Amino acid sequence: MVKIYDYTTHCKDSYLIREGSTTVLFNTKEKLIQRGAGLRFQLMFLYYSIPELKPGTKEYEKVLKQYEKMLSVLPLPNRYQFRILRPDTICKMEEQLKELKISLPEAWI
């Protein structure tokens, strides 16, 4: 189950998303997904009082939808930290990323 925490009081337009043991910082305005190394984001829960968004609320559904949409178009790096993509895949991906106003890093091509 995905848990979403409202981090907007500390960092504008940002949410902490926790799925299992993985915690990421998701900024909806800058379209940024940042995964912390080790326990970096896990420790935020000790220092700050961060309210959880309840599943089924409008804000929860909106944030989850934006997060899943971004994850669906981002290429995932392989063990060499880059991804070799076919030209037709790159074109489709660039179109989807332009929709979200995200540029494709050259290291992933």
Residue pairs with C-beta under 8 A, 6 or more apart in sequence:
1 19
1 55
2 17
2 18
2 19
2 64
3 17
3 18
3 19
3 52
4 15
4 16
4 17
4 18
4 52
4 53
4 60
4 63
4 64
5 15
5 16
5 17
5 18
5 45
5 50
5 51
5 52
5 53
6 15
6 50
6 51
6 52
6 53
6 59
7 14
7 15
7 16
7 25
7 44
7 48
7 50
8 14
8 15
10 48
10 50
11 25
11 27
12 29
13 27
13 28
13 29
13 30
14 25
14 26
14 27
14 28
15 25
15 26
15 28
15 53
15 63
15 67
16 23
16 24
16 25
16 26
16 41
16 44
16 50
17 23
17 24
17 25
17 26
17 63
17 67
22 35
23 35
23 36
23 41
23 42
24 33
24 34
24 35
24 36
24 41
25 32
25 33
25 34
25 35
25 36
25 41
26 32
26 33
26 34
26 63
26 66
26 67
26 70
27 33
27 34
28 63
28 66
31 70
31 100
31 101
31 102
33 67
33 70
33 71
33 74
36 42
44 50
53 59
53 60
53 63
54 60
69 100
70 100
70 102
73 93
73 96
73 97
73 100
73 102
74 102
75 83
75 85
75 93
75 104
75 108
76 83
77 83
77 108
78 84
81 107
82 107
82 108
82 109
83 108
83 109
85 93
85 108
85 109
90 104
90 109
93 104
94 104
97 103
97 104
